[in-house]
Amino acid sequence: MIQSKQWLSAWQRNALSDIIKVSFADIDAEDYLLKYFDSPEPNQRKLRLYVNNEQIIGYCLLTFTDSANYTVIKASAAFLPQYRKGSNTFLFSIKESFKSWLQRPWRKHYYADTMLSPAMYRAIAKNTAIVWPHFGQSAPKELFTRFNPNGKNSNENQLRCLVSVNRSSNYSQHELEMLRCSDKAEIQYYCQLNPDFDQGIALFVIIPINLQQFAQTAMKYLIK
């Protein structure tokens, strides 16, 4: 869905509200919808709905906001608990980000947004060639200062890559223990940078969208 062409029906909005309620703690679903789906700030929104047996089971919303000579891409995604999988939204997000850059390659494009979920960070970090912060890459501090001005530094890397978002993923105690004991390198790194992710603190992640990213990510995807 592209907002300028088609947007939410009443039943779709109700279904999204139900998904948001079970996915995040300490939020009002209608306030969340107003902030992310209805705000006039973005220049464009793109939404993918995930459906199973005519039931909406999840969504991925991308927003595109122009500022000076660059475009900032942000995302919101959630799924019903039984359908959660870290890589659910990767292909949609990266494809639409590259499409936006290809339409205006003279503008710098950055996916720059918060991630409350270690699993989501892993899905992005293991599939994307260039992502900051990352244990195998140096990150440009000035971009974190620009895009996350009200954030705070992580004690692990001294990047301004943490931010309070006044909500948290609705993990069970068992799920939290599994994440904190995970042997996956990306999840371990996320938990080192952001040990308080279950208390409304998110990791701020930046992904440059450009030709180098396109080529290296495509190669990484093909050789998997």
C-alpha positions as CSV (number, residue, x, y, z in Angstrom):
1,M,0.0,0.0,0.0
2,I,1.1,3.5,-0.8
3,Q,-0.6,6.2,1.3
4,S,-1.2,8.6,-1.6
5,K,-3.0,5.9,-3.5
6,Q,-4.8,3.8,-0.9
7,W,-4.9,3.6,2.9
8,L,-6.5,1.8,5.7
9,S,-10.0,0.6,5.9
10,A,-11.8,0.4,9.3
11,W,-11.3,-3.3,9.6
12,Q,-7.6,-3.1,8.7
13,R,-7.1,-0.4,11.3
14,N,-8.9,-2.5,13.9
15,A,-6.7,-5.5,13.1
16,L,-3.6,-3.4,13.3
17,S,-4.7,-2.1,16.7
18,D,-5.1,-5.6,18.0
19,I,-1.6,-6.5,16.8
20,I,-0.1,-3.4,18.4
21,K,-1.8,-4.2,21.7
22,V,-0.2,-7.7,22.0
23,S,3.2,-6.6,20.6
24,F,4.0,-3.6,22.8
25,A,3.7,-2.9,26.5
26,D,2.8,0.5,28.1
27,I,1.2,2.1,25.0
28,D,-2.2,3.1,23.8
29,A,-2.9,1.5,20.4
30,E,-4.8,4.4,19.1
31,D,-2.1,6.9,20.1
32,Y,0.4,4.6,18.3
33,L,-1.7,4.6,15.1
34,L,-2.0,8.3,15.2
35,K,1.7,8.8,15.6
36,Y,3.0,6.3,13.1
37,F,0.2,6.0,10.6
38,D,-1.5,9.4,10.6
39,S,1.2,12.0,11.2
40,P,1.6,14.5,8.4
41,E,5.3,14.7,8.8
42,P,6.5,12.0,6.4
43,N,6.5,12.7,2.6
44,Q,5.4,9.2,1.9
45,R,4.3,5.9,3.6
46,K,4.4,2.4,2.4
47,L,2.7,-0.4,4.2
48,R,2.8,-4.2,3.8
49,L,0.1,-6.3,5.5
50,Y,0.8,-9.9,6.2
51,V,-2.3,-12.1,5.9
52,N,-3.0,-15.7,6.8
53,N,-6.4,-17.2,6.0
54,E,-7.9,-13.7,5.4
55,Q,-6.6,-12.6,8.9
56,I,-4.1,-9.8,9.2
57,I,-1.3,-11.3,11.3
58,G,1.3,-8.6,11.0
59,Y,2.5,-5.4,9.2
60,C,5.5,-3.4,8.2
61,L,5.2,0.3,7.8
62,L,7.9,2.4,6.2
63,T,8.0,6.2,6.3
64,F,10.1,8.4,4.0
65,T,10.9,12.0,5.2
66,D,12.9,14.5,3.2
67,S,15.3,16.8,5.0
68,A,17.8,19.1,3.3
69,N,19.7,16.8,0.9
70,Y,18.9,13.5,2.4
71,T,15.9,11.2,3.0
72,V,15.3,9.4,6.3
73,I,13.5,6.1,6.3
74,K,11.9,4.8,9.4
75,A,10.0,1.6,10.1
76,S,7.3,0.1,12.4
77,A,6.6,-3.6,12.4
78,A,4.7,-6.0,14.6
79,F,3.2,-9.5,14.3
80,L,0.8,-11.7,16.3
81,P,3.0,-13.8,18.7
82,Q,2.7,-17.1,16.9
83,Y,3.8,-15.5,13.6
84,R,6.9,-13.6,14.8
85,K,10.1,-14.2,12.9
86,G,13.0,-11.8,12.8
87,S,13.4,-11.9,9.0
88,N,9.7,-11.3,8.2
89,T,10.1,-7.7,7.1
90,F,13.7,-7.6,5.8
91,L,13.1,-8.0,2.1
92,F,10.2,-5.6,2.0
93,S,12.1,-2.9,3.9
94,I,15.3,-3.2,1.9
95,K,13.5,-3.4,-1.4
96,E,11.4,-0.3,-0.8
97,S,14.4,1.6,0.6
98,F,16.4,0.9,-2.6
99,K,13.5,1.8,-4.8
100,S,13.3,5.2,-3.1
101,W,17.0,5.8,-3.6
102,L,16.9,4.7,-7.3
103,Q,14.1,7.3,-7.9
104,R,16.4,10.0,-6.6
105,P,20.0,8.8,-6.4
106,W,21.4,12.3,-6.0
107,R,19.9,12.4,-2.5
108,K,21.5,10.6,0.4
109,H,19.2,7.9,1.9
110,Y,19.5,6.5,5.4
111,Y,17.4,4.0,7.1
112,A,17.7,5.5,10.6
113,D,15.4,4.1,13.3
114,T,14.9,2.5,16.6
115,M,14.9,-1.3,17.2
116,L,13.4,-2.6,20.4
117,S,13.9,-6.3,19.4
118,P,17.3,-8.1,19.4
119,A,15.8,-10.5,16.9
120,M,14.9,-7.7,14.5
121,Y,18.4,-6.3,14.8
122,R,19.9,-9.7,14.0
123,A,17.6,-10.1,11.0
124,I,18.9,-6.8,9.6
125,A,22.5,-7.1,10.7
126,K,23.0,-10.6,9.3
127,N,21.4,-9.8,5.9
128,T,22.7,-6.2,5.3
129,A,26.2,-5.5,4.3
130,I,26.6,-2.1,6.0
131,V,24.8,-1.5,9.2
132,W,25.7,0.7,12.2
133,P,26.3,-0.1,15.0
134,H,27.9,-3.5,14.3
135,F,30.7,-5.4,16.0
136,G,32.5,-5.8,12.7
137,Q,32.3,-2.2,11.4
138,S,33.3,1.2,12.5
139,A,30.4,3.7,12.6
140,P,30.3,7.4,11.8
141,K,29.6,9.2,15.1
142,E,28.3,12.3,13.4
143,L,25.4,10.5,11.9
144,F,24.2,9.3,15.3
145,T,24.5,12.8,16.6
146,R,22.4,14.1,13.6
147,F,19.7,11.5,13.6
148,N,19.5,10.7,17.3
149,P,20.2,14.0,19.0
150,N,18.3,13.3,22.2
151,G,19.7,9.8,22.6
152,K,22.4,8.6,25.0
153,N,25.7,6.9,24.5
154,S,26.1,3.2,25.0
155,N,28.8,2.3,27.5
156,E,30.1,-0.4,25.1
157,N,30.9,1.7,22.0
158,Q,30.5,5.3,23.0
159,L,28.0,5.9,20.2
160,R,24.8,7.8,20.7
161,C,22.9,4.7,19.8
162,L,20.4,4.3,22.6
163,V,17.1,6.1,22.9
164,S,14.1,6.0,25.3
165,V,10.9,5.2,23.3
166,N,8.4,4.9,26.2
167,R,7.3,1.4,25.1
168,S,8.8,-2.0,25.1
169,S,8.3,-5.3,23.2
170,N,5.8,-7.5,25.0
171,Y,8.3,-10.3,25.7
172,S,7.5,-13.1,28.2
173,Q,10.1,-13.8,30.9
174,H,11.1,-17.0,29.1
175,E,11.6,-15.1,25.8
176,L,13.8,-12.5,27.6
177,E,15.9,-15.3,29.1
178,M,16.3,-17.0,25.7
179,L,17.5,-13.7,24.2
180,R,19.9,-12.9,26.9
181,C,21.4,-16.4,26.7
182,S,21.4,-16.5,22.9
183,D,24.6,-17.8,21.2
184,K,23.8,-15.7,18.1
185,A,26.5,-13.1,17.7
186,E,24.2,-10.3,16.6
187,I,21.8,-10.8,19.5
188,Q,24.7,-11.0,22.0
189,Y,26.0,-7.7,20.6
190,Y,22.6,-6.1,20.8
191,C,22.2,-7.1,24.5
192,Q,25.7,-5.8,25.3
193,L,24.9,-2.4,23.8
194,N,21.4,-2.2,25.1
195,P,20.9,-4.4,28.2
196,D,17.7,-2.5,29.1
197,F,15.8,-3.2,25.9
198,D,12.9,-4.7,28.0
199,Q,12.5,-1.4,29.8
200,G,11.7,0.9,27.0
201,I,15.2,1.6,25.7
202,A,15.8,1.0,22.0
203,L,18.9,0.6,19.9
204,F,19.2,3.3,17.2
205,V,20.3,1.7,14.0
206,I,21.5,3.5,10.8
207,I,21.8,1.8,7.4
208,P,23.1,3.8,4.4
209,I,21.1,3.2,1.2
210,N,23.4,3.6,-1.8
211,L,25.1,1.7,-4.6
212,Q,27.8,0.2,-2.4
213,Q,25.1,-1.1,-0.1
214,F,23.1,-2.5,-2.9
215,A,26.0,-4.4,-4.5
216,Q,27.4,-5.7,-1.2
217,T,24.1,-6.7,0.2
218,A,23.1,-8.5,-3.0
219,M,26.3,-10.4,-3.0
220,K,25.9,-11.3,0.7
221,Y,22.3,-12.5,0.0
222,L,23.3,-14.5,-3.1
223,I,26.2,-16.4,-1.4
224,K,24.1,-17.4,1.6
